[in-house]
Amino acid sequence: MIVQIYVDDIIFGSTHPSLTAEFRKLMETKFEMSSMGKINFFLGLNIRKSSEGIFINQEAYTKSLLEKFGMKGDSKVKVPMSFGTKLTPSLDKPAADITLYRQMIGSLLYLTSSRPDIMFAVCYCARFQANPREPHHNAVKNIFRYLKRTTSLGLWYPSGSGFFVQAFSDADLGGCGLDRKSTSGGCQLLDGKLVSWQSRKQTCVSLSTAEAEYIAAASCTSQIIWIQNQLRDYGVSMKRIPLYCDSESAIRICHNPVQHSKTKHIALRYHFIKDHIEDGNIEIHFVRSNDQLADIFTKALPELAFNRILQGLGMMEAESVPISN
């Protein structure tokens, strides 16, 4: 049995239906609560499930956001951020409404719990909340225009018998216009289905692409180890989890125990990845840039590359999901 509690909301389920019924009766005798039956909505997530699989999106929440911020009419925007977009402080541009800007960013951040496709764009725009300018506000409005066109997009988890973990990590060198820090991106998949994703600015300035990729791989390794620990709680032990990186130089650093001039300045906390490789917890492999799923979490992509990665992450429109109503 698995029980998930968030404040006063609770989800529970079991491989044995009798345990589920017994647990529900027990909870009702101890607490004043109402049972909603099979789950179809939880914390803003719309959930559809059948024998074919599970589909999760935030269509209702997305529509409420579009209405709240006055995004009406049709939209032809096909990506959340135009390819090549580089945001800078733009202090010479008119100031944006700081309260409105922060409201829009906060609302979008909650939406990223089921929309990895907007993760990078939202986090990128969030860096300018202290002093937003017109270009930043226009970039956020572009995200909303994209949402207008993809309201029902969500994550599809088809039922299957396989059980394996794999991860992808990537970095964009010096992409932040504020301080020239790089962006780390990563995603983890269970049985080929996306279960975790990250896009965050690195805490220090990287001096090379190899260093930025190495730091991103270390961050992704932390998430892999967390997933390993979670699976161990359920009696599943996994070793040699593949981590895919598109930088051969970063991979060589991971395997080289000698700290030479190109790596001696990298903070010690990032070198723990070597220990996990030696212990057999992970294996780091090279992947072509065209097959790098984590690209979507580090930079704005052209439409074709963007859509190819969405397919690899298992994102679909609700009307395309093979679940009968």
N, C-alpha and C positions, 0 to 999 in steps of 0.2 A: 504494500500500500504506500502511496505517496500523498502527502498532504502539503499544500502550499498556502500560506497565510500572508495577507497584506492588509495591515490595520484590521478592518472588520469584514474583509472579504476573504473567502476561503474556497480553494479547489481541492477536491480529494478524489482519488480513484484507486482501483485495485484490479489485479488480474483475476481476482475472485469476486464476483458480484455480491456474494453473501456478506463479505467483509465490508463492502461499501454500504450496504443496507444497515448492517450492525453499527458501523461507525456513525452513520447519520442519526440513528435512533439514540445513540449514546450522547451525541452532541446536543440533540434537542432536549434531553432530560437535564443537561447541565447548564445550557445557555438558552436565552430567548433568541431564536433564529428561525429563518424560513429557508426551506430547500427549494432551489430554482430548477431542479432536475438536471438534465444533461446540459453541459456548458455550450453556450452559443455567443456569449458576450462577457468579457471580463476586463475591467480597468481600461476601457476604451478600445479593446481589441475585439473585432468581429471574428468568430471562429466557426467554421463549417467543417464537419467531419463525416466520413462514411468509410466503408470498407476500402475505397480507393485511396484514401489519404486524408490529410488535414490541410485546410487553407486558412491562413490568418492574414487579415488586413485591418486597416483603420478607416474604412470608407465613411462611416457616419461621422467620425471625428474630423476627417479631412473636409467633408462638406460643411461642417459647422465652422471650421476655420475660414474657408473661402467666403462664407456668408459674413462672418464677424469682421473680416478685413476688407469687405466690399469688392472682392474679386469676382466680377460678373462677366457674362459674355463668353464666347468661345475663345479657345486658345490654340495656337499652332506651335507653341514651344515644345520641342522634343527632348531637350536635355535640361537638367536643373541649373547648369552653369555653362555658358558658351565656351567652346574650346579656345584655349589660350588666354582666358581671363586672368588678369593679374591685379589684385586689389592692393592699393597702397593707402597711407593715411589720408591723402587727397585734402590736405588742409586748405588748399586754395579754392575748394568747391563749397557750395552752400551746405550748411549744417542740416541734418535730418532731425525729425522729431525723436528725441532720445527715448522717451517713454514708449511711443509706438514701436520703434525699432526693437526695443528689448522685449516687448510683448510678442512681436512676430517671431523673434528668435526663440524665446522660451516655448512658444506653442509648437514651433517646428522641431525643437529638440525632443519633445515628447513623441512626436510622430516618427522619429528615427527608430523607435523600438520595433517597427515592422517595415520600415522603408530604408533599407541600406543604400538605395539608389540616391538618396538626397543627403546622406551622412556627410560626405566631404563638403558639399556646398554650404550646408547649414553651419558646420563647425568652422569653416573658413570665414563666413560672414560674422560668426559669433565673436571673432577676435577683435572686431571693431566697435564693440558695444560702449566703450568708454567715450568715444567721440565720433559717432556715425556721421557720415557725409552722404551727399546725394548719390554718388556711385555705389556706395554700400547698400543704400536703400533700394536702388534699382536692381541690384543683384538679388536681394531678398525677394523683391516682387517677381523677379524672373522665376524663382523657385515656386512661388505660388501659381504662376501661370502654367508651369510644368505640372503641378499637382492638379490644376483644373482639367488638364488633358488626360491625366492618369489617376483619376480619383479612386478607382477600384483595384489598383495594382497592389499585390500582396505576395506573400511567401507560400509556396506550394510544397507540402511535404508528402510525397507519394508513399504509400505503404510498401515495404520491402523487407527482405530477409537478411540483407547484408548488414554488417556492423563493423565499421572502421572509421578512424579519425584521420583527417588530413588538414593541413593548414597552409596558408599563403601569406607572405609578407612582402611589403614593397615600401619604397621611400621616394620622396621628391626632394631633390637637393635645393636648399635655400629658397623654398617657395613662398615663405611668409614675407610680405612686403613691409612688415613692421620691424622685424629684427633679424631677418635672413636665416631664421631657423628652419629646419627641414620638417616635413610632415611624415609621420609613420602611419602606415595602413596595414591592416591585417584582417584575416577572416579564418574561421575554423568551421569545418564541415564534418558532420557525423553521418556516415553512410551516404556521402555525397549531398547532404542536405545542410544548408546554412543554419548554424546554431549560435554563432557569436561573430561580431565584427567590431572593428575599432578604426578610428581616424583621429589622430591627435598630434599636436605640435610637439616636437622634441624639446627637451629641457635645455639643450646646449647647442651651439652652432657647430655643425659638422664641416670638416675641412675637405671632404671628398665624397663622391657618390658611394664609394665602398664603405666609408664610415657611416654614412646615413643609412645605408642598407643593413649594415651590421647591427646598428642600434635598433632598427625596426625589427630585425629577426630576433633580437634578444627580448623585445617587448612581446612579440608573438609567442616566444617560448614560454614566457610567464603565463600566458593564457592557456597554452597547451598543458602545462603542469597543473593548472587549476582544474581543467577538464579531466585530466587523469585522476586527480584526487576525488572529484565528484563521482566518476565512474567506479572508483574503488569502493566508495560507500555503498554502491549497488552490487558489489561483488564481481565487478568486471575489471580485470587488470590488463592494461595495454602498454606495450613497449614499442620502441622504434617507430614512433609516429612521424610520418614524413612532413617536413616543412619545406615548401617550395619558394625559392628565391631566384630572381632573374639577374643577380650580380655574381659572376664567378669570382670576382675579387673578394667580396664579402664571404663567400663560401670558403675560400682559401684561408681567410683570417680565422674563421670558426674552427678549422682543423689544425691550424698552426699554433703549437704551444709556445713558440718563441716570440717574445714581444720585441719587434723591430721598430725602426724609426717611424713607420707609417701608422703604428697602432699604440705606441706607448702613451700618447696623450689622451686616449679614450678612457673615460671614467671606468674605474674598476668594477662597478656594479653591472656593467654590460657584459663582462667576460664570463659570467656564470653559464652562458650558453655552451661553452666548451665542456664544462663538467657534465651537463646533461647529455651531450653527444657521446662522451666517453662512457657514461653510465648506461647508455643504450635507451634513454627515454625518448630521444628524438633522432631523426636522421634528416640532414639538410640536403636538398637536391636542387639542381638547376632546372629552371623552367623558362621557356622562351617568353619574351615580353608580350607576344600576342596571346599567350595562354595564361598570363598573370591576372588572376581574378582580383587581387588586391589593388590593382591599378585604379579602380573606381573610388578607392578611399584616400587617394593621395593627390589627385589632380583632376582638372576638368578635361573630359575626353570628347573626341569627335563622336557623332551620332552612331556610326557603324560599330565602333569599338565599344561604346557605351551599351548598346543593345546586345552585343555579343556577350558581354560580361553579365548583364541582367539574366540572360538565358542560363549561363553557367551557374548563377547563384540560385536559380530556381524561382525567379519572380515571374508572375503571370497576372493577367487581368482576370477579374472574378468570372467574367462570362466565358473564359477559355478553360476554366477548371473543370475536369471531368467528375463533378459531383452533382448528382441529381437532387433537385429541391424536394 
